[in-house]
């Protein structure tokens, strides 16, 4: 008779653990969509900045948020914010480099990091001609 009671108790424990596991799985299954909703963020809308002046090949336009370069064949823009601590970069005409005044990180005009504590390259931005006459640009940040 004792062996039957021991078997019944073991079986009851087994089913109770199974029931607890089922409740846990059901709870996690119900929480998953809620956690996905909490982590959701609305992507930032692009910002369009007009540069309404004629730039010749080799010229540079400094904006608080970006640097616009005009080359022989293409026009491009990169972020003017250092990827190390967020200082505003300066452009050195002599060295043809973007230099961080805070910790001397250096970047090429294309935004590639070449020296300093910064570990990431600068973000590139899209550039479109303002009109067919070439009298300005729109930078998409």
Chimera marker file (.cmm) of the C-alpha trace (Angstrom):
<marker_set name="trace">
<marker id="1" x="0.000" y="0.000" z="0.000" r="1" g="1" b="0" radius="0.5"/>
<marker id="2" x="2.877" y="2.353" z="0.715" r="1" g="1" b="0" radius="0.5"/>
<marker id="3" x="4.275" y="1.764" z="-2.728" r="1" g="1" b="0" radius="0.5"/>
<marker id="4" x="0.943" y="2.838" z="-4.284" r="1" g="1" b="0" radius="0.5"/>
<marker id="5" x="0.949" y="6.081" z="-2.252" r="1" g="1" b="0" radius="0.5"/>
<marker id="6" x="4.545" y="6.815" z="-3.270" r="1" g="1" b="0" radius="0.5"/>
<marker id="7" x="3.644" y="6.261" z="-6.930" r="1" g="1" b="0" radius="0.5"/>
<marker id="8" x="0.612" y="8.492" z="-6.677" r="1" g="1" b="0" radius="0.5"/>
<marker id="9" x="2.643" y="11.264" z="-5.018" r="1" g="1" b="0" radius="0.5"/>
<marker id="10" x="5.361" y="11.023" z="-7.683" r="1" g="1" b="0" radius="0.5"/>
<marker id="11" x="2.755" y="11.142" z="-10.425" r="1" g="1" b="0" radius="0.5"/>
<marker id="12" x="1.063" y="14.143" z="-8.801" r="1" g="1" b="0" radius="0.5"/>
<marker id="13" x="4.444" y="15.969" z="-8.572" r="1" g="1" b="0" radius="0.5"/>
<marker id="14" x="5.153" y="15.167" z="-12.201" r="1" g="1" b="0" radius="0.5"/>
<marker id="15" x="1.810" y="16.566" z="-13.356" r="1" g="1" b="0" radius="0.5"/>
<marker id="16" x="2.109" y="19.627" z="-11.102" r="1" g="1" b="0" radius="0.5"/>
<marker id="17" x="5.555" y="20.430" z="-12.550" r="1" g="1" b="0" radius="0.5"/>
<marker id="18" x="4.165" y="19.929" z="-16.051" r="1" g="1" b="0" radius="0.5"/>
<marker id="19" x="1.283" y="22.284" z="-15.247" r="1" g="1" b="0" radius="0.5"/>
<marker id="20" x="3.721" y="24.908" z="-13.885" r="1" g="1" b="0" radius="0.5"/>
<marker id="21" x="5.854" y="24.593" z="-17.010" r="1" g="1" b="0" radius="0.5"/>
<marker id="22" x="2.776" y="24.984" z="-19.220" r="1" g="1" b="0" radius="0.5"/>
<marker id="23" x="1.750" y="28.156" z="-17.314" r="1" g="1" b="0" radius="0.5"/>
<marker id="24" x="5.260" y="29.565" z="-17.726" r="1" g="1" b="0" radius="0.5"/>
<marker id="25" x="5.319" y="28.903" z="-21.480" r="1" g="1" b="0" radius="0.5"/>
<marker id="26" x="1.829" y="30.385" z="-21.892" r="1" g="1" b="0" radius="0.5"/>
<marker id="27" x="2.804" y="33.492" z="-19.905" r="1" g="1" b="0" radius="0.5"/>
<marker id="28" x="5.960" y="34.036" z="-21.961" r="1" g="1" b="0" radius="0.5"/>
<marker id="29" x="4.003" y="33.506" z="-25.176" r="1" g="1" b="0" radius="0.5"/>
<marker id="30" x="1.539" y="36.212" z="-24.139" r="1" g="1" b="0" radius="0.5"/>
<marker id="31" x="4.290" y="38.604" z="-23.010" r="1" g="1" b="0" radius="0.5"/>
<marker id="32" x="6.313" y="38.382" z="-26.233" r="1" g="1" b="0" radius="0.5"/>
<marker id="33" x="4.040" y="40.707" z="-28.312" r="1" g="1" b="0" radius="0.5"/>
<marker id="34" x="3.940" y="43.186" z="-25.445" r="1" g="1" b="0" radius="0.5"/>
<marker id="35" x="7.728" y="43.259" z="-25.224" r="1" g="1" b="0" radius="0.5"/>
<marker id="36" x="7.970" y="43.728" z="-29.000" r="1" g="1" b="0" radius="0.5"/>
<marker id="37" x="5.547" y="46.667" z="-28.749" r="1" g="1" b="0" radius="0.5"/>
<marker id="38" x="7.571" y="48.294" z="-25.971" r="1" g="1" b="0" radius="0.5"/>
<marker id="39" x="10.823" y="47.998" z="-27.963" r="1" g="1" b="0" radius="0.5"/>
<marker id="40" x="9.273" y="49.494" z="-31.136" r="1" g="1" b="0" radius="0.5"/>
<marker id="41" x="10.484" y="52.948" z="-32.144" r="1" g="1" b="0" radius="0.5"/>
<marker id="42" x="9.357" y="55.169" z="-34.968" r="1" g="1" b="0" radius="0.5"/>
<marker id="43" x="12.174" y="55.736" z="-37.461" r="1" g="1" b="0" radius="0.5"/>
<marker id="44" x="13.349" y="59.321" z="-37.745" r="1" g="1" b="0" radius="0.5"/>
<marker id="45" x="11.951" y="61.174" z="-40.737" r="1" g="1" b="0" radius="0.5"/>
<marker id="46" x="14.623" y="62.433" z="-43.132" r="1" g="1" b="0" radius="0.5"/>
<marker id="47" x="15.499" y="66.115" z="-42.941" r="1" g="1" b="0" radius="0.5"/>
<marker id="48" x="16.168" y="68.057" z="-46.161" r="1" g="1" b="0" radius="0.5"/>
<marker id="49" x="18.655" y="70.922" z="-45.951" r="1" g="1" b="0" radius="0.5"/>
<marker id="50" x="19.015" y="73.309" z="-48.900" r="1" g="1" b="0" radius="0.5"/>
<marker id="51" x="22.395" y="74.736" z="-49.793" r="1" g="1" b="0" radius="0.5"/>
<marker id="52" x="21.465" y="77.530" z="-52.178" r="1" g="1" b="0" radius="0.5"/>
<marker id="53" x="24.807" y="78.599" z="-53.508" r="1" g="1" b="0" radius="0.5"/>
<marker id="54" x="26.962" y="77.643" z="-56.434" r="1" g="1" b="0" radius="0.5"/>
<marker id="55" x="30.026" y="75.650" z="-55.461" r="1" g="1" b="0" radius="0.5"/>
<marker id="56" x="32.869" y="74.970" z="-57.854" r="1" g="1" b="0" radius="0.5"/>
<marker id="57" x="34.907" y="71.773" z="-57.991" r="1" g="1" b="0" radius="0.5"/>
<marker id="58" x="37.178" y="71.528" z="-54.961" r="1" g="1" b="0" radius="0.5"/>
<marker id="59" x="35.060" y="73.822" z="-52.791" r="1" g="1" b="0" radius="0.5"/>
<marker id="60" x="33.694" y="72.843" z="-49.388" r="1" g="1" b="0" radius="0.5"/>
<marker id="61" x="30.543" y="74.047" z="-47.615" r="1" g="1" b="0" radius="0.5"/>
<marker id="62" x="30.431" y="73.755" z="-43.800" r="1" g="1" b="0" radius="0.5"/>
<marker id="63" x="27.021" y="73.424" z="-42.191" r="1" g="1" b="0" radius="0.5"/>
<marker id="64" x="26.488" y="72.817" z="-38.452" r="1" g="1" b="0" radius="0.5"/>
<marker id="65" x="25.384" y="69.223" z="-39.186" r="1" g="1" b="0" radius="0.5"/>
<marker id="66" x="27.330" y="68.236" z="-42.298" r="1" g="1" b="0" radius="0.5"/>
<marker id="67" x="30.197" y="69.070" z="-44.632" r="1" g="1" b="0" radius="0.5"/>
<marker id="68" x="29.409" y="69.261" z="-48.347" r="1" g="1" b="0" radius="0.5"/>
<marker id="69" x="32.242" y="68.491" z="-50.771" r="1" g="1" b="0" radius="0.5"/>
<marker id="70" x="32.189" y="69.231" z="-54.487" r="1" g="1" b="0" radius="0.5"/>
<marker id="71" x="34.556" y="67.070" z="-56.502" r="1" g="1" b="0" radius="0.5"/>
<marker id="72" x="35.342" y="66.996" z="-60.208" r="1" g="1" b="0" radius="0.5"/>
<marker id="73" x="32.768" y="64.274" z="-60.910" r="1" g="1" b="0" radius="0.5"/>
<marker id="74" x="30.522" y="64.022" z="-57.864" r="1" g="1" b="0" radius="0.5"/>
<marker id="75" x="29.141" y="65.841" z="-54.838" r="1" g="1" b="0" radius="0.5"/>
<marker id="76" x="28.942" y="64.223" z="-51.411" r="1" g="1" b="0" radius="0.5"/>
<marker id="77" x="28.249" y="65.113" z="-47.800" r="1" g="1" b="0" radius="0.5"/>
<marker id="78" x="29.332" y="63.573" z="-44.500" r="1" g="1" b="0" radius="0.5"/>
<marker id="79" x="28.347" y="64.212" z="-40.913" r="1" g="1" b="0" radius="0.5"/>
<marker id="80" x="30.198" y="66.978" z="-39.123" r="1" g="1" b="0" radius="0.5"/>
<marker id="81" x="29.763" y="65.301" z="-35.728" r="1" g="1" b="0" radius="0.5"/>
<marker id="82" x="32.703" y="63.247" z="-34.422" r="1" g="1" b="0" radius="0.5"/>
<marker id="83" x="31.850" y="59.607" z="-33.738" r="1" g="1" b="0" radius="0.5"/>
<marker id="84" x="33.947" y="59.609" z="-30.552" r="1" g="1" b="0" radius="0.5"/>
<marker id="85" x="32.202" y="62.098" z="-28.247" r="1" g="1" b="0" radius="0.5"/>
<marker id="86" x="30.082" y="64.200" z="-30.609" r="1" g="1" b="0" radius="0.5"/>
<marker id="87" x="32.264" y="67.291" z="-31.014" r="1" g="1" b="0" radius="0.5"/>
<marker id="88" x="31.807" y="69.412" z="-34.145" r="1" g="1" b="0" radius="0.5"/>
<marker id="89" x="34.577" y="68.744" z="-36.681" r="1" g="1" b="0" radius="0.5"/>
<marker id="90" x="36.663" y="71.406" z="-38.425" r="1" g="1" b="0" radius="0.5"/>
<marker id="91" x="37.910" y="71.135" z="-41.992" r="1" g="1" b="0" radius="0.5"/>
<marker id="92" x="41.625" y="71.755" z="-42.545" r="1" g="1" b="0" radius="0.5"/>
<marker id="93" x="42.298" y="73.029" z="-46.080" r="1" g="1" b="0" radius="0.5"/>
<marker id="94" x="46.055" y="72.444" z="-45.721" r="1" g="1" b="0" radius="0.5"/>
<marker id="95" x="45.732" y="68.789" z="-44.692" r="1" g="1" b="0" radius="0.5"/>
<marker id="96" x="42.472" y="68.163" z="-46.587" r="1" g="1" b="0" radius="0.5"/>
<marker id="97" x="41.105" y="66.443" z="-43.451" r="1" g="1" b="0" radius="0.5"/>
<marker id="98" x="38.233" y="66.778" z="-41.018" r="1" g="1" b="0" radius="0.5"/>
<marker id="99" x="39.755" y="67.189" z="-37.554" r="1" g="1" b="0" radius="0.5"/>
<marker id="100" x="38.064" y="66.924" z="-34.165" r="1" g="1" b="0" radius="0.5"/>
<marker id="101" x="39.101" y="69.815" z="-31.891" r="1" g="1" b="0" radius="0.5"/>
<marker id="102" x="38.364" y="67.796" z="-28.728" r="1" g="1" b="0" radius="0.5"/>
<marker id="103" x="40.601" y="64.729" z="-29.113" r="1" g="1" b="0" radius="0.5"/>
<marker id="104" x="42.216" y="65.141" z="-32.567" r="1" g="1" b="0" radius="0.5"/>
<marker id="105" x="40.424" y="62.328" z="-34.390" r="1" g="1" b="0" radius="0.5"/>
<marker id="106" x="41.033" y="62.728" z="-38.123" r="1" g="1" b="0" radius="0.5"/>
<marker id="107" x="38.794" y="61.788" z="-41.038" r="1" g="1" b="0" radius="0.5"/>
<marker id="108" x="39.186" y="61.907" z="-44.811" r="1" g="1" b="0" radius="0.5"/>
<marker id="109" x="36.743" y="64.046" z="-46.804" r="1" g="1" b="0" radius="0.5"/>
<marker id="110" x="34.888" y="60.793" z="-47.611" r="1" g="1" b="0" radius="0.5"/>
<marker id="111" x="34.376" y="60.246" z="-43.857" r="1" g="1" b="0" radius="0.5"/>
<marker id="112" x="36.880" y="57.417" z="-43.297" r="1" g="1" b="0" radius="0.5"/>
<marker id="113" x="38.583" y="57.475" z="-39.875" r="1" g="1" b="0" radius="0.5"/>
<marker id="114" x="42.371" y="57.612" z="-40.135" r="1" g="1" b="0" radius="0.5"/>
<marker id="115" x="43.546" y="58.611" z="-36.630" r="1" g="1" b="0" radius="0.5"/>
<marker id="116" x="42.461" y="59.379" z="-33.101" r="1" g="1" b="0" radius="0.5"/>
<marker id="117" x="40.221" y="57.804" z="-30.488" r="1" g="1" b="0" radius="0.5"/>
<marker id="118" x="37.148" y="57.664" z="-32.746" r="1" g="1" b="0" radius="0.5"/>
<marker id="119" x="36.446" y="54.095" z="-33.847" r="1" g="1" b="0" radius="0.5"/>
<marker id="120" x="33.729" y="54.614" z="-36.480" r="1" g="1" b="0" radius="0.5"/>
<marker id="121" x="33.635" y="56.404" z="-39.824" r="1" g="1" b="0" radius="0.5"/>
<marker id="122" x="31.454" y="59.468" z="-40.331" r="1" g="1" b="0" radius="0.5"/>
<marker id="123" x="27.898" y="58.963" z="-41.557" r="1" g="1" b="0" radius="0.5"/>
<marker id="124" x="27.445" y="59.719" z="-45.277" r="1" g="1" b="0" radius="0.5"/>
<marker id="125" x="24.445" y="61.780" z="-46.370" r="1" g="1" b="0" radius="0.5"/>
<marker id="126" x="22.616" y="61.816" z="-49.679" r="1" g="1" b="0" radius="0.5"/>
<marker id="127" x="23.024" y="64.852" z="-51.931" r="1" g="1" b="0" radius="0.5"/>
<marker id="128" x="20.776" y="65.892" z="-54.795" r="1" g="1" b="0" radius="0.5"/>
<marker id="129" x="21.106" y="68.806" z="-57.200" r="1" g="1" b="0" radius="0.5"/>
<marker id="130" x="18.600" y="71.562" z="-56.427" r="1" g="1" b="0" radius="0.5"/>
<marker id="131" x="17.924" y="72.194" z="-60.086" r="1" g="1" b="0" radius="0.5"/>
<marker id="132" x="19.247" y="71.414" z="-63.539" r="1" g="1" b="0" radius="0.5"/>
<marker id="133" x="21.274" y="74.640" z="-63.549" r="1" g="1" b="0" radius="0.5"/>
<marker id="134" x="23.504" y="73.387" z="-60.675" r="1" g="1" b="0" radius="0.5"/>
<marker id="135" x="22.871" y="76.400" z="-58.443" r="1" g="1" b="0" radius="0.5"/>
<marker id="136" x="22.475" y="74.518" z="-55.212" r="1" g="1" b="0" radius="0.5"/>
<marker id="137" x="22.052" y="71.209" z="-53.496" r="1" g="1" b="0" radius="0.5"/>
<marker id="138" x="19.705" y="69.408" z="-51.139" r="1" g="1" b="0" radius="0.5"/>
<marker id="139" x="21.359" y="67.304" z="-48.450" r="1" g="1" b="0" radius="0.5"/>
<marker id="140" x="19.241" y="64.496" z="-46.997" r="1" g="1" b="0" radius="0.5"/>
<marker id="141" x="20.080" y="63.931" z="-43.339" r="1" g="1" b="0" radius="0.5"/>
<link id1="1" id2="2" r="1" g="1" b="0" radius="0.2"/>
<link id1="2" id2="3" r="1" g="1" b="0" radius="0.2"/>
<link id1="3" id2="4" r="1" g="1" b="0" radius="0.2"/>
<link id1="4" id2="5" r="1" g="1" b="0" radius="0.2"/>
<link id1="5" id2="6" r="1" g="1" b="0" radius="0.2"/>
<link id1="6" id2="7" r="1" g="1" b="0" radius="0.2"/>
<link id1="7" id2="8" r="1" g="1" b="0" radius="0.2"/>
<link id1="8" id2="9" r="1" g="1" b="0" radius="0.2"/>
<link id1="9" id2="10" r="1" g="1" b="0" radius="0.2"/>
<link id1="10" id2="11" r="1" g="1" b="0" radius="0.2"/>
<link id1="11" id2="12" r="1" g="1" b="0" radius="0.2"/>
<link id1="12" id2="13" r="1" g="1" b="0" radius="0.2"/>
<link id1="13" id2="14" r="1" g="1" b="0" radius="0.2"/>
<link id1="14" id2="15" r="1" g="1" b="0" radius="0.2"/>
<link id1="15" id2="16" r="1" g="1" b="0" radius="0.2"/>
<link id1="16" id2="17" r="1" g="1" b="0" radius="0.2"/>
<link id1="17" id2="18" r="1" g="1" b="0" radius="0.2"/>
<link id1="18" id2="19" r="1" g="1" b="0" radius="0.2"/>
<link id1="19" id2="20" r="1" g="1" b="0" radius="0.2"/>
<link id1="20" id2="21" r="1" g="1" b="0" radius="0.2"/>
<link id1="21" id2="22" r="1" g="1" b="0" radius="0.2"/>
<link id1="22" id2="23" r="1" g="1" b="0" radius="0.2"/>
<link id1="23" id2="24" r="1" g="1" b="0" radius="0.2"/>
<link id1="24" id2="25" r="1" g="1" b="0" radius="0.2"/>
<link id1="25" id2="26" r="1" g="1" b="0" radius="0.2"/>
<link id1="26" id2="27" r="1" g="1" b="0" radius="0.2"/>
<link id1="27" id2="28" r="1" g="1" b="0" radius="0.2"/>
<link id1="28" id2="29" r="1" g="1" b="0" radius="0.2"/>
<link id1="29" id2="30" r="1" g="1" b="0" radius="0.2"/>
<link id1="30" id2="31" r="1" g="1" b="0" radius="0.2"/>
<link id1="31" id2="32" r="1" g="1" b="0" radius="0.2"/>
<link id1="32" id2="33" r="1" g="1" b="0" radius="0.2"/>
<link id1="33" id2="34" r="1" g="1" b="0" radius="0.2"/>
<link id1="34" id2="35" r="1" g="1" b="0" radius="0.2"/>
<link id1="35" id2="36" r="1" g="1" b="0" radius="0.2"/>
<link id1="36" id2="37" r="1" g="1" b="0" radius="0.2"/>
<link id1="37" id2="38" r="1" g="1" b="0" radius="0.2"/>
<link id1="38" id2="39" r="1" g="1" b="0" radius="0.2"/>
<link id1="39" id2="40" r="1" g="1" b="0" radius="0.2"/>
<link id1="40" id2="41" r="1" g="1" b="0" radius="0.2"/>
<link id1="41" id2="42" r="1" g="1" b="0" radius="0.2"/>
<link id1="42" id2="43" r="1" g="1" b="0" radius="0.2"/>
<link id1="43" id2="44" r="1" g="1" b="0" radius="0.2"/>
<link id1="44" id2="45" r="1" g="1" b="0" radius="0.2"/>
<link id1="45" id2="46" r="1" g="1" b="0" radius="0.2"/>
<link id1="46" id2="47" r="1" g="1" b="0" radius="0.2"/>
<link id1="47" id2="48" r="1" g="1" b="0" radius="0.2"/>
<link id1="48" id2="49" r="1" g="1" b="0" radius="0.2"/>
<link id1="49" id2="50" r="1" g="1" b="0" radius="0.2"/>
<link id1="50" id2="51" r="1" g="1" b="0" radius="0.2"/>
<link id1="51" id2="52" r="1" g="1" b="0" radius="0.2"/>
<link id1="52" id2="53" r="1" g="1" b="0" radius="0.2"/>
<link id1="53" id2="54" r="1" g="1" b="0" radius="0.2"/>
<link id1="54" id2="55" r="1" g="1" b="0" radius="0.2"/>
<link id1="55" id2="56" r="1" g="1" b="0" radius="0.2"/>
<link id1="56" id2="57" r="1" g="1" b="0" radius="0.2"/>
<link id1="57" id2="58" r="1" g="1" b="0" radius="0.2"/>
<link id1="58" id2="59" r="1" g="1" b="0" radius="0.2"/>
<link id1="59" id2="60" r="1" g="1" b="0" radius="0.2"/>
<link id1="60" id2="61" r="1" g="1" b="0" radius="0.2"/>
<link id1="61" id2="62" r="1" g="1" b="0" radius="0.2"/>
<link id1="62" id2="63" r="1" g="1" b="0" radius="0.2"/>
<link id1="63" id2="64" r="1" g="1" b="0" radius="0.2"/>
<link id1="64" id2="65" r="1" g="1" b="0" radius="0.2"/>
<link id1="65" id2="66" r="1" g="1" b="0" radius="0.2"/>
<link id1="66" id2="67" r="1" g="1" b="0" radius="0.2"/>
<link id1="67" id2="68" r="1" g="1" b="0" radius="0.2"/>
<link id1="68" id2="69" r="1" g="1" b="0" radius="0.2"/>
<link id1="69" id2="70" r="1" g="1" b="0" radius="0.2"/>
<link id1="70" id2="71" r="1" g="1" b="0" radius="0.2"/>
<link id1="71" id2="72" r="1" g="1" b="0" radius="0.2"/>
<link id1="72" id2="73" r="1" g="1" b="0" radius="0.2"/>
<link id1="73" id2="74" r="1" g="1" b="0" radius="0.2"/>
<link id1="74" id2="75" r="1" g="1" b="0" radius="0.2"/>
<link id1="75" id2="76" r="1" g="1" b="0" radius="0.2"/>
<link id1="76" id2="77" r="1" g="1" b="0" radius="0.2"/>
<link id1="77" id2="78" r="1" g="1" b="0" radius="0.2"/>
<link id1="78" id2="79" r="1" g="1" b="0" radius="0.2"/>
<link id1="79" id2="80" r="1" g="1" b="0" radius="0.2"/>
<link id1="80" id2="81" r="1" g="1" b="0" radius="0.2"/>
<link id1="81" id2="82" r="1" g="1" b="0" radius="0.2"/>
<link id1="82" id2="83" r="1" g="1" b="0" radius="0.2"/>
<link id1="83" id2="84" r="1" g="1" b="0" radius="0.2"/>
<link id1="84" id2="85" r="1" g="1" b="0" radius="0.2"/>
<link id1="85" id2="86" r="1" g="1" b="0" radius="0.2"/>
<link id1="86" id2="87" r="1" g="1" b="0" radius="0.2"/>
<link id1="87" id2="88" r="1" g="1" b="0" radius="0.2"/>
<link id1="88" id2="89" r="1" g="1" b="0" radius="0.2"/>
<link id1="89" id2="90" r="1" g="1" b="0" radius="0.2"/>
<link id1="90" id2="91" r="1" g="1" b="0" radius="0.2"/>
<link id1="91" id2="92" r="1" g="1" b="0" radius="0.2"/>
<link id1="92" id2="93" r="1" g="1" b="0" radius="0.2"/>
<link id1="93" id2="94" r="1" g="1" b="0" radius="0.2"/>
<link id1="94" id2="95" r="1" g="1" b="0" radius="0.2"/>
<link id1="95" id2="96" r="1" g="1" b="0" radius="0.2"/>
<link id1="96" id2="97" r="1" g="1" b="0" radius="0.2"/>
<link id1="97" id2="98" r="1" g="1" b="0" radius="0.2"/>
<link id1="98" id2="99" r="1" g="1" b="0" radius="0.2"/>
<link id1="99" id2="100" r="1" g="1" b="0" radius="0.2"/>
<link id1="100" id2="101" r="1" g="1" b="0" radius="0.2"/>
<link id1="101" id2="102" r="1" g="1" b="0" radius="0.2"/>
<link id1="102" id2="103" r="1" g="1" b="0" radius="0.2"/>
<link id1="103" id2="104" r="1" g="1" b="0" radius="0.2"/>
<link id1="104" id2="105" r="1" g="1" b="0" radius="0.2"/>
<link id1="105" id2="106" r="1" g="1" b="0" radius="0.2"/>
<link id1="106" id2="107" r="1" g="1" b="0" radius="0.2"/>
<link id1="107" id2="108" r="1" g="1" b="0" radius="0.2"/>
<link id1="108" id2="109" r="1" g="1" b="0" radius="0.2"/>
<link id1="109" id2="110" r="1" g="1" b="0" radius="0.2"/>
<link id1="110" id2="111" r="1" g="1" b="0" radius="0.2"/>
<link id1="111" id2="112" r="1" g="1" b="0" radius="0.2"/>
<link id1="112" id2="113" r="1" g="1" b="0" radius="0.2"/>
<link id1="113" id2="114" r="1" g="1" b="0" radius="0.2"/>
<link id1="114" id2="115" r="1" g="1" b="0" radius="0.2"/>
<link id1="115" id2="116" r="1" g="1" b="0" radius="0.2"/>
<link id1="116" id2="117" r="1" g="1" b="0" radius="0.2"/>
<link id1="117" id2="118" r="1" g="1" b="0" radius="0.2"/>
<link id1="118" id2="119" r="1" g="1" b="0" radius="0.2"/>
<link id1="119" id2="120" r="1" g="1" b="0" radius="0.2"/>
<link id1="120" id2="121" r="1" g="1" b="0" radius="0.2"/>
<link id1="121" id2="122" r="1" g="1" b="0" radius="0.2"/>
<link id1="122" id2="123" r="1" g="1" b="0" radius="0.2"/>
<link id1="123" id2="124" r="1" g="1" b="0" radius="0.2"/>
<link id1="124" id2="125" r="1" g="1" b="0" radius="0.2"/>
<link id1="125" id2="126" r="1" g="1" b="0" radius="0.2"/>
<link id1="126" id2="127" r="1" g="1" b="0" radius="0.2"/>
<link id1="127" id2="128" r="1" g="1" b="0" radius="0.2"/>
<link id1="128" id2="129" r="1" g="1" b="0" radius="0.2"/>
<link id1="129" id2="130" r="1" g="1" b="0" radius="0.2"/>
<link id1="130" id2="131" r="1" g="1" b="0" radius="0.2"/>
<link id1="131" id2="132" r="1" g="1" b="0" radius="0.2"/>
<link id1="132" id2="133" r="1" g="1" b="0" radius="0.2"/>
<link id1="133" id2="134" r="1" g="1" b="0" radius="0.2"/>
<link id1="134" id2="135" r="1" g="1" b="0" radius="0.2"/>
<link id1="135" id2="136" r="1" g="1" b="0" radius="0.2"/>
<link id1="136" id2="137" r="1" g="1" b="0" radius="0.2"/>
<link id1="137" id2="138" r="1" g="1" b="0" radius="0.2"/>
<link id1="138" id2="139" r="1" g="1" b="0" radius="0.2"/>
<link id1="139" id2="140" r="1" g="1" b="0" radius="0.2"/>
<link id1="140" id2="141" r="1" g="1" b="0" radius="0.2"/>
</marker_set>
